[in-house]
Amino acid sequence: MAWDQKFEELLREYLPFLDGEEPLAPDTDLRDCGLDSLGAVELLGSLESAYDVRFVDEALSLDTFATPEVLWETVKRLQTAGL
């Protein structure tokens, strides 16, 4: 599932080790690209605002923020669930 441009732009703001020209692959390791715990919290808030969702407790795990694909699927699932 491909994500939208807004998602990628938001995500890239929190990935200081990912070069702007480097493609963001679905399986990119977000921690290897510089996403730390503070960045994850800030990213969570940005995603909640941008997509009008709330990350419920079961979505608040390191696994959710492991790769762009997992994170995007979580956002889409929360939207579908109306959370």
Buried (B, 14 or more C-beta within 10 A) or exposed (E): EEBEEEBBEBBBEBBEEBEEEEEBEEEBEBBEBEBEEEBBEBBBEBBBEBBEBEBEEEBEEEEBBBBBBBBBBBBBEBEEEEE
